[in-house]
Amino acid sequence: MTSSPHVVLLGVPKKPNHPSPSGYCQKLETFLRYSSISYELRDTYPFKAPKGKVPYTEITHDGKTVTIPDSHFIIQYLVEKDLIKEPDELAGLTAAQRAESRAFQAYVEEVLYLAIVYDRWCVDENYAVTAQETFGDSPWLVRSIMPWFLRWRITSLLYSAGIGRHSPEEVHRLQKEAFEALEAKYAEHKYLHGGELPSCIDLTVYGFLANILATDGNPYFTNLVLKSTVLRPFVGEMTRLLFPEYEDLLAKVQSS
């Protein structure tokens, strides 16, 4: 008898009943949860991953186990092997809507999220919060070395990508532009393209917003979302639908 497919999602450690501290890990878990495929979480660190970044997966199906890195290619593999149904297909998106979704995905992942990571690691007061949230419960040696190492590595990568060359005020301008674009689109419909079911872009946007709201290390964008009468309810509804165990996140969006 052929066993059901199973996914091991390897990502950075996260607290029980909380979103992942990695936006890409949270995005992937959102897709897995929505698709109802069997999965489990396993802790790892980027330097252990095939491409030096997380998430990556070990996917067991049809009598074999394959290792697939990168959230985009993991989702693509699951769809192509018919292990999950494509959300865009279920939502009935047109080719033009799929193209718009891909553009928004790139905007969220490659502009907004880099600006969020900048806030967490390049701004001193936010870095102190991020280091405490990420490593506060770790052994003393890890707590002493890893935050410094990650800050050096991440700020170097951000500088190479270009966004690390901006001032905090300029980065906040990028965040505000992304917020306004998302709010404008979601003000029109429950989901970005309308319809009764979320598509890939909705799952992606939710994954990153959940990641952002779960930390106090990016207060500027968090405050924008919590004051929004559009994005805040979107996060609340998607959390109740997919991750009702995220009680702290639900309390945060409901109390604002």
Beta strands, then each sheet from edge to edge (+ up, - down):
strand 1: 6-11
strand 2: 38-43
strand 3: 56-61
strand 4: 64-69
sheet 1: 2+ 1+ 3- 4+
end
